[in-house]
Amino acid sequence: MNPLEQIIIEKIKAEGPITFETFMDLALYYPGLGYYSAPKTALGRAGDFYTSPHLHPIFGAMLGRQLMEMWMIMGKPSVFHAVEIGAGAGYLCKDILDYLHNPLPDNNDFLKSMRYMIVEPYEHFEEKQKEALGELAKDVVWVRSLEDLTGWGNPPIPPFAKGGDAPLTPLDRGELSGSPAGITGCIFSNELFDAFPVHVVEMAEELKEIYVDFNGKEFIEVKDRVSSEELKNYLKEFSISIPQGYRTEINLRIRNRLEEINSSLAEGFLLTIDYGYSSKEYYSEDRTRGTLICYHRHQFNENPYQDIGGQDITAHVNFSSLKKWGARLGLKTIGYCAQGTYLVSLGIDEVIADIYSSGPDYEFEISKIKGLIFPQGMGASHSVMIQYKGEGSPELRGFSMRDQKGSL
């Protein structure tokens, strides 16, 4: 039995059964021992799963292209913040910056305006990101939370910028200007919301919630009354009717994160890439066991009670909740579609021609890129949603082929 398991057991003994949401939170984020909070956690091919940036650097190039389009739509502001949440090992940041340093039209002007920031609560991930970025790290500012972006001026100076020989960052040069109203630019994430702890519910004679108990030998699940009426309200809000025996997840933390993002963003975009569904698809009658799944060494399983702290636990995203809760805050959904469609519409063929067509490994590169686009890879499993805070409803190229926001 590992130390984290013992901590959870002691909590159950002291307080009684805990909600699955609490269990998932402890398993993933308990300080120093949770899956994401432990320094030993490795991401990518050396870890338990990989994401689009691990598949091919063109994914970051396409997001670099997207950020530049947003900057142009906003009238090329002199300061455009590109804020990444959940940067993992730093590959996406590196690929975005590598692409933008190519001598392509408008790249130089955009680079002069862009202020790249990473919201990273964990020092061990920050160190991994700096290692991956190398010399590019001098152009990135790290903060611990979204609150550090706004409210009282500049974010605090990150540790690596304090040394006498450390390179000057945009923050040191006084080029980052937070304000009580928030930043101008884009806040974006790739596979972030799926890692938020979720409540697990099951319909019996009435809605019940899944709690985690310990019987002296192992963790067991028990059903009891819901821990919050918000869970019942959620089903009503999204017109979800589930039959007896139906089990699924409810992610309420997305709403809190949207509120934080809204407070940090004065004007600009929220770009979310993740695997998930519309509310209608998520809670369809044939998805009777929900979407909860665990990953360990690139193998998936459905048992969150094994190797606690050593495996990832995840659930799909209800994109309808992002749209509805975002709209209440003034974040208008201006586009939503499958990742493959988005990348093709955004012009991935043009980027391939610019960067890879003359290379000796062209066919090999194309074979990897297909995994980002084709339905058999991440092209259909992942979706892209972009929301906007500001006047009007900008039209983005990535949704010109197909926009499914009306399905949410």
N, C-alpha and C positions, 0 to 999 in steps of 0.2 A: 504494500500500500504506500503510495507516494505522499509527500507532505501536503499537497493540495487536496487530495482525497480525504486526508485526516482532518484538515481544516473544515471541509464541507460537512463531514460527519459530526464534528463537534458543534457546528452551527445548527445542524438538525436536532441534535440531542438537547441543545439549549433552547431552541425556539420552536421545535416541531417541524413538520414537513414544509419544505420551501417550494415556491412556484418554480416551474421549469425555467422561466425567464431569469430568476435569481440564480438558479444552478448554471445556466448557460453563461451568465455574466461572470460568475466566479471561475468557471472553466476556461473562459477566454481571456479575462482581464484582471484576475486577482493579481495584485502587485508582485512582480518578480517571479510568479509561478504560473500564471495563466498562459494560454497558448500564444496570445499576441504580446503579452507583457513580459514574457521570459526572454532573456538575452539569447538563449540557445536556439530559439525558433529560426529556422531557415525557410526562405520563400523561393519559389521558382523551381527549376528542375532538380535542384539539390534538396528541396523541401518536400512538402506534401501535396502541392498543387501548383499550377502555373496559370497565369492570366495572359491576356492579349499581348502586353509588352514583352513577355517572355518568348512569345511565339515568333515575333519579327519586329524590328525597329521601325518599320513603315507605319505601324500603328501610332507611335508617337509623332511621326512626321505628319500624319493626317490630323492629329489634334493640334499640332503647331499651325497647320494650314487653317484649321477651324478658328483658333484663337486670333489669327491675323484677320480673318474675315469679320469676326466680331468687332475687332478694333476699327476696321474700316467702316462698318455699319454705324458705329458710334461716333463717327466723324474724326477718327484718328486722334484721340485725346493724347496729350503730352505724357500722361501717366496712365498706364493700363496694367492693372494687377491681374496676374495669372496665379490663382491660389489653388494648389493641389491638396486635397485631403486624403489621407490614407495612401501615402506614396510608396509603402512597402520597401523594396530593396533599392528604389530610386531609378529603375530602368526607364520608366515612362518619362520622367523629368529629363534624363540624359538624352533620350531619343528626340524629345521635343526641341531641346536646345541645340542638339547636333544638326537637326534639320534647319532650324532658323539661322544657324551660322553659315549655311550654304549661300553662295552669292547668287541668290534668286531675286527677281523683282520685288521690291517693297520690304524684303527681309531686313535690310539694314535700318530703315526708318522704324520698322516695328520693334526691332531689338532696342533701339534707343528709348522707346516708350514703355516697353514691357518690364514689369517688376515681378519676377518669379518668386513665389513664396510657397513653402511647404508647412502645413499644419501637422506637426508630429509630436504626440504626447510622450513618446518613448525615446530615451537617449540612445539605446542600442540600435534602433532603426535609423535614427539620425546619423549615427556613425557609419552604418552600412550605406546609407544614401550618399554621404560625402565620399566614401571610398569608391562607389560606382561612378560618381560624377568627376572625380579628379579635379582638373583645373577649372572645370565648369562650376564647381562649388562656390567660387568667389562671386558668382552672379545670382546666387540663391540665398534667400533669408529664411531661417527656420523660426517658427513660433510654436508654442505649446498648445494653443487653443484658438478658436475663432474669436474669442473675446479679445485676444491680443492684437487683432487687426484694427480695432476701432475703440472709440470711447474717450480716449485721452491723448491722442496724438500718435506718435510712433510706437511700434512694438518694442519690447525690450531688446537690447543688443544680444544676439545669440552668442553662446560661449566661444565659438571658434573665432569670432571677430574681436575678441578682447585682447588677444595676445599682441605683444609689440610688433612681431614680425608677420602677423596674420594679414592677409589681403583685405583691402577695403571692400566693403559690401555696399550695395545701393543704400542700405539703411545708414551705414556710417557716413556716406556722402550726403545724407539729408534728402535723399530722393524718394523716400517713402513718406507719404503724408496721410496717416490715418485721420479720421474725423469722427465726431459723434454720429454723423449720418452714415458712415461706412465707406467702403472702398468703391472704386469704379473699375470694372473689368469682368472677370469670369472666375467663379468658384467651381471646381470640377473634381470628379472622383471616378475611379474605375474599380468596380467590385468593392464597394464600401458598405452600402446599406444591407447587403445580404449577411454581413457579419454582426449586425445588431441583435442583441438578445430578444427572443420572441416569447410571447405567451403561447402555450399549447392548450387548445380547448377541444372538447368532444361533446357531441350532443347526446344526452341521455333523455330522461323525462323532461329535463330542462338543460340549459347549457352548463357544463361542468368544466373545471380547469384541471390540468394535470399538475400534480405536485410531486416532488421527489422526497422519498423517505429512505431510511436505512434500517434493515431488519436484523442487523448484527453480523450479516455475512456479505450483503451486497446492497446496492442501491435499487430501490423499487419505485414504481409509479403508483400513485393513488389519485383517485378523482374526488374532488370536493367542490364546494361552491366557488364561484369566480371570485378572485381577489379584488376585483374592481368592476363597478358597473360600466366603466368605459368599454369593457370587452363586449358587453351586450349592446351598448350604444354604437360600437363599431359595426356590428352586423346590421343594425338598422340603417346606419348612415350610408352603407354601400349596398343596401337592399340584398343582403346575403341571407338565404334561407337554406339551412343544411338539415338533412334527415338524421334520424337516430342512428348512432354508431359512426357518424362522420367525424373525422379527426382532422384538425388543421392548425395553422399558426396565425397569430395576430401580432403585428409589429407596431407598437405604439410609439417607439422611440424615434421613428422617422419624423413624426410630427414635431418633437422637441428639437431635432436637428434642423429641420426646416426653419423653425423660429430663430435659432441661432444664426443660420445662414442669412436669413432676411435682415436680422439686426446688423450683420456685418457688411451687407451689400447695399450701397446707396443707389447704384445704377449699374445694370449689366446683366450677366447671364449666369445661370446655374446649369451645368452640364453633368448628367448622370449616365453612366454606363454600367449595366449590371444584368444579371440574368433574372428574369421575372415575367410577369404576366399582367394583363388587365385584371381588374377585380372579377369580371365575369369568367375569365379563363382560370384564374387562381382557384376560385371556389366552385368550379364546375362539378357536376354530379359524379363524374368518373374519377375525380382526384380525391378519393375518400380518406387517404392517409396523409395528406398534406405534402410538403416539399422538404421537410427537414432531412439533412444528410450530413455525414461526417467524412472527412478526408484525412488519410494517413498514408504517406509515401506513395502518392498518386493512385491509391486505391480508395474506393468509397465504401462506406458501410452505413447502417442505420442504427447503430448502437452508441449513443452519446455517453454511456456510462462506463466505457472502457478507455483506458489510456487517457484519463482525465488530465488536461493540460498539455497533452502530447499530440492531440489531433484537433483539426479544425471542425467546428460545428457551424452549419450555415442553413439558411432558408431563403427561398426565392423572395423577390420584391413584388409587392402589389403596386404597380406603377399608377394605378388609379388613385391611390392614397397620396402620392406625390403631387398629382395634378390637382386633386380637390383641396388638400390642405395647403398646397402652395398658392392656389388661387385666392384663398381667404387672406393670405398675407400680402397679396399683390404680385405674386410670381406667376405670370401667365405662361401656360404651356404653348410654345410656338412650334414644337415638332416632336414626333415620337415614331420610331420605326425600328426594324431589325438592324443589327450592327452591319451585316453584309450589305444591305440596301443603302444604308447611310454612307458607308465608305465608298461604294461605287458611285453614288450620286455626288459625293464630295470631290470626286476626281482622282481616285487612287490610281487609275490607269496613267494619268498624267505624271504623278509622282514616280511611278515605276519607270516611266520613260525617261524622266529627268535624272534619276539616280542610278538605276540598275540596268537599263537596256544595253549599255555598252560594256558591261562587266563580263568577266569570263564565267561567272557562276550564275548567269541570268536564269537558266532553267531551274537551278536549285533554289534560288530566291523565290521564284514564282511558286514552286511547290509548297513552300512554307507560308507564303502570303495567302494561298488559297484557304488555309485553315482559319483565317480571319474573316473570310467572305462567304465561303460555301456553307450551305445548311448543315452538312455533316460535321462541320467544325463549330466555330463560335459565331458564324454568320447569322444563324437563326436562334441559337440559344441565348444570345445576349441582345439587349435592346439599348437604344440611345434615346434619351429624353433631354430636351433643352427648354428651360424656362427663362423668362425675361422679366426684369423689373425696370420699368421706365415707360416713357411715352410710346404709344403705338405698338405694333406687333411686327418686328423685323422678320423678313423672309430669308432663310438660310439655305444655301445650296444643298446641303446634306439631306434635305427633305423634299427636294424638287421632284424626285422620281416617285416617292410614296410617303405620305404622311398619315399615320394611323391614330393621331391624337383623338379623333372623334370616337374611337373604340373604347377609350378609357372612361 
